[in-house]
Amino acid sequence: MRRAVSEYEGKDLLSLMPERLPVWYADHHRDLPWRDTGDPYDVWLSEIMLQQTRVAAVIEYFLRFKEALPGIPELAACDEERLMKLWEGLGYYSRVRNLQKAAQKVMEAYGGRLPESAGELRKLPGIGPYTAGAIASIAFGEAMPAVDGNVLRICARITENRKDIALPETKKALEAALLEVFREACPPVHPGTLNQAMMELGATVCVPNGPPQCGICPVADWCRSHAAGAEEALPVKSAARPRKIEQRTILLIMDGENVLIRKRPARGLLAGLWELPAQAGFLTEVQALEAAAALLEEVSGKTDAPLFEPVFIKKLPPARHVFTHIEWEMEGWLIRVVPAISQNGMPCADPAENEMPGMEPAGNTTCFADPSELQTLYALPSAFSAFLP
């Protein structure tokens, strides 16, 4: 039997949230390392990391990143290779590049302190309306909503709004409605608490995948979609465009324990990161050996050492990796080679050297790296992790 909402008919249901959600949040929120620290940098860093990434995956990265780069000055000054290594595995690497660009702008234009208003925050690279609202409200107490997918979902369900939340006009209309709610309620309600309460409700109770947990929801008694039995039908969201499927062959070329890696182009997917060399399409054994020979000639041609010779080849299990708009179907070949040119003084590009945009990286762009270097120096995206030894 559905709960009645007759006593709330005619009321702006969104305006009721400040009365109840902060109280619920105080008793039910998760203990996360970036909450309640009083540091705007923590709020900013966590919000960037949490974009399209699960909370459970972010915690370890956040703690490690903060230990290495505890504040804006350290982030602004960090060299690119080290920065990419700290972000390795989180994906969407443009986030961390924009994070550093923003930190550098904060150092130059704001004296090393994050601006306190959402309007000023939006002038920084990588900060859109949601992130600006989150930082401004949580760190600085500005009465500004932060509207993400969680907030869109709970508001659509509470009001039984059947408009497509993927449409920009739907989001803009909700942002405008919530801005009025925040201006009326804050103070005495802290806007950061209200935003986090809505985010937490969407992440833990009014969940996106599977049925919402209406039995423990603090606002179920005036949720119109719950009363109508329409919780799982809402929100309405148009289907995303299908991902482009690409077939690729990954070459794991090993000299002993050393692995051949290559730096990707400065633009495009996984720009400027290191990779296991990959070829478009699925290669036969003969084609894989030919591709490996070309790579080894490129490496050997930069030294007086003799050419490598493949001595062993083995097919590796297939793997798949999903990006936002592209999906890689991957096959791989393990190719062992001799002699060990990598032991004759041919390191990869020096990770401590900065690179200018549009310039070739210092050192070599195709080279061998030993296991300790792969662990500590060179950022390999998780797309290649299935093929690493």
N, C-alpha and C positions, 0 to 999 in steps of 0.2 A: 504494500500500500504506500503510495507516495504521500509526502508531507504537503500540507496545504500552505499556500503563501497569500491567502486572501487578506490577512491583516496588513500585508505590505503592498497591496495593489495601489497603483497610483504614485508610489514612492520611487525616487531615484535609488535603485538598489546599490549602485556603485558608491553612493554617498554614505551608505551604512557600513562600508568596510572599515573605516577608521575607528569605529566604535568597538569592533570585535577582533579584527585580525592582529593588532599589536599585542593584545593580551594573550591570544593563542600563541603567537610567535614567541613570546617570553618563556613559555613553558615547553614548547615543542621544537624549537629550532635546533639544527645540528651544530655541533661544536666544530668550527672550521678555523684553520690557523690564521686566516686573513680577517676574521670578524673581531670586532671590539678591540682592535689594536690601537686605534686612534691615529693611524698612519695613513694619509691619503695615498701614498705610494702602494701600500698593501691593497687598497681597494682597487686602484687602477690596474695593477699587475694581475690581480685575481680575475677581474672582469675580462681582461684581454685573453687570459689563459682559458677562461670558461666558455669562450665563444666556440660553439660547435664541439665542445669537449666535455665529457662527464666529470662530475665533481671528484669522484673516486680516483680518476686518472690524474687530476690536476694537483692534488694535495702534495704528492712527492715532488713534482716538478716545482711547485711554488716554494717549498722549503729549500730545495737545492738552489734555485735561482736566487732567492733572498740571501742565502748564506754567501753566495759568490758575488752578488751585486746588491748590497743592502739598501741602496738608495739611488736617487736620480743621478747624482754625479758619477757614480760607478757605472751605471747603465750607459750614460752618454759617452763615456770614455772607453768602453769595452771594445776590443778588436773583434772584427766580424767572425772570424773562425771560432773564437771562444764563445761568442754569443750564439752562433748556430749550434755548437755542441751542447750548450746548456738547454737549448730548445729541442734537441734531437728527440724524435719520437712523438712530439706533440702535434706535428703537422701544421698545415696552413702557415708556412714560414713567413709570409708577408706580414703576419701579425707582429712578430718580433722585430722585423725590420722597421715597421712603422712605430713600434714601441720605442726603439732607439732614436729614430728621427724625431719623435715627439720629445723625448728626454733631452736631446740636443737643443731643440727649440726652447724648451723650458729653461735650460741653462742660459741660453743667449738672451731670451726676451723676457723672462719672468724671474730672473735671479735665482734659479734653481728650485723654485716653489711652484707646485701646480696651481694654476689659476682656480679660483673658487666658484666661479659661476659656470653654468652649463653652456652659456653662449661663448665664453672664452675657451672653455675646454674643447668645443667643437672646432676650433681653429687649429687644433693639433692633429697631426697625421694619425690615422687609424681610430679616431674617436668620433663616433656617430651619435645620433640622438639618444639611443639607449645607454651607451657607456657614459656619455656626458651626464645624463640624468642620474645614473647610479652613483657616479663619483660625487657630483655636486650635492646630492641629497644625503648620502651616507657619510661622506667625509666632512662636508661643510654645512649641512642643514638647510640647503635650499629646497623650497617647496616645489619640487620638480619630479614628475613621474618617470620611471624607467620601464618602458614597454618592450618586453621581449616576447618570445613565443609562449612562455608560461603565463604571463599576464594577459596576453590576448586570449588564451584558452579559458582561463578562469572567468574573465569578464564576459566572454561569449556565452559560457554556460550559465553564469549567474543571471544574465539578462535575457537568455534564450535568443541571442542575436544570431540570425541565420545568414548574415552577409559573409562573403568570402574573406577570411582574414589574410589571405595572400595578396589581396588587392591593396595598393598604397592608400587609396581613399578610406578603406575600412580602418586601417591602422591610424591614419591621421585623425579620423573622427574620434576614435577611442582615446588617443593621446590628448586631444582637446577636452574631452569629457573628464578624463582623470586629472588634468591640470586644474580644472575648476574644483574637483574634489580635494586636491592637495591644498589649494589656496584657502579653502574654507576650513580645513581640518588642522592645518599646520601653521603655527602651533595651536593647541598644546601637544598634538601628536607630532613626534619627530618624523620628518619625511623619509629619512633613511630607514627607520624601523618599518614604516608602512610599506616601502618598496620591497624590503627584504622579506617581509611577511607575505606579500603577494607572490614573490618568487618562490619562497619556501612552500607555500600552499600548492603551487603548480608543480613543483618538483617532487613532492612527497605524498600528496593527497589527491589533488585534481590532476592526475598524471596523464601523459600523452599516449602511452602505449598500454593497452589493457584497460579494464574498467576502473573509473575513479572510485576512491574509497569514501563514498558518500556517508557511510555509517560513522566515520570519525571526523567528518568535515565540519568546521566551526560555523559555516554559513549555509549548511544544507537546508535549514528551515526556511530560508527565503531565496533559495536557488530555483529559478523558474524552470530550467531544463530538468532538474531533479524532480520537481513536481509533475512535469509532463512525461517523465520517463524517457527523456531525450538526451541524457548525459553523454552516451556513447556516440550519438549522431552529431554532436557538436564538439568543436567548432567545424564549420564548413571551410574546407581548404582545397583549392584547386590542385590537381596533381602536378607534381614537378615534372619538368622536361626529362625524358629518359636520358640516362648517361650514355656517352659515346664509349663504345667498347674498342679497346686497342689491344692487339696481340703483340707481345714482346718476348724476346729471348734474352735472358740474363746470363752473362759469362762470369763465372767464378774462376778466375785464373790465379793459381797459387804457385808460388816459389817457396817450397817448404811451408812455413806457417804464414808467410807474407802474402798479402792479398793485393791484386792489382785494382786500383781505384782511379776514377777519372772525375774531373770537375765539370759539372754541367754548365751550359751557357749562362751568361749573366742575366738573360731575360727568359720568361716563359715558366713552365711548370718546374717546380723545385729549383728555381734559378740560383746559380752560384753554389749549390751544395755538391758534395761528393757522392758518387754512385758506383755501384758495380756496373761495368760497361754493359750497355743494353743495345740490342738491335731490334728494329721493327720487324714484326712477323715472327713465325716459328721457324727456326733454323734446323736443318738436318745436321748430322754429325760432321759431314764434310764442310758444310757452310759455317758451322761454329768454329771449326779449326781454321778456316780461311779468315774469319773475322778476328780470331785470336791472334793469328800470325800478323795481321795488319797492325793490331794494337801493339804487339811486341816489337815490331819493326819501328814503330813510332817511339816507343820507350828506349830501345837500344840505340837508335840513331842519334840520341842526345849524349851518348857517352862513347868512350873508346872500348867499352866492354863488348864481348861477342854477343851475337843474337841468342835469344832464348830458343829452345826447341821443346815443343809439346811432347811429353812422354806418356801421358795417360789422359783419357777422356771418359766421362761418365755422365749419363743423363740424371738430372735431379728431379725430385717430385715437383709437380706444378704448384703454383700459388696464384692468389688473386689479391689485388689491392684496389680499394675504392677511394677515389677522390671525390670532390664535390660534383663535378660534371663529367668526369672521365673514370672509367674502370679499366684497370690493366688485367688481362689474362696472361699469365707468365709461365713460360717454361725455362729451364735452366740447364746449363752444362758446367760440370766441374772439369777444369783442364789444368793438369799439373805440368810444370815446365822446369827446365834447367837451362843454363847455369844460373846462379844467384846474382844477377846484376844488381839487385836491390841491396846486396851487401858490399858493393863496390863504390859506396859513396854517392848514391843517387836518391836523396830524400824527396818527399813531396814538397809542395809549396809551403813556405814557412807560415804557420798559422798566426804568428805574431805580427806579420806584416799586413798593413792596411792596403786595400786596393781602391784605386780611383774608379768611379763609374765609367764603363766602356773600355777599360784597360784590361789587358790580359793579366791573370794572376801572377804574382811573383813566383819564381820557381817553375816546376813542371805541372802540367795539367793532367798528365797520365803517368802514374808511377805506382810503385809498391809501397805498402804500409804494413808494419808489423802489428801484432795483436794489441800491444800496449798503446800504439798510436791510434788504432781504431777505437780503443776504449776512451782515450783521453783527449785526442786532438781533432779528429776529423768527423764531421757530422754526416752520417749516412741516414737518409730518411727511412722510416719504418717500412716503406714499400719493398726494400731490399732485404729486410731482416730474415725472411724465410730462407734465403739462399746463403746466409753467412755461415761459416763453419762453427 
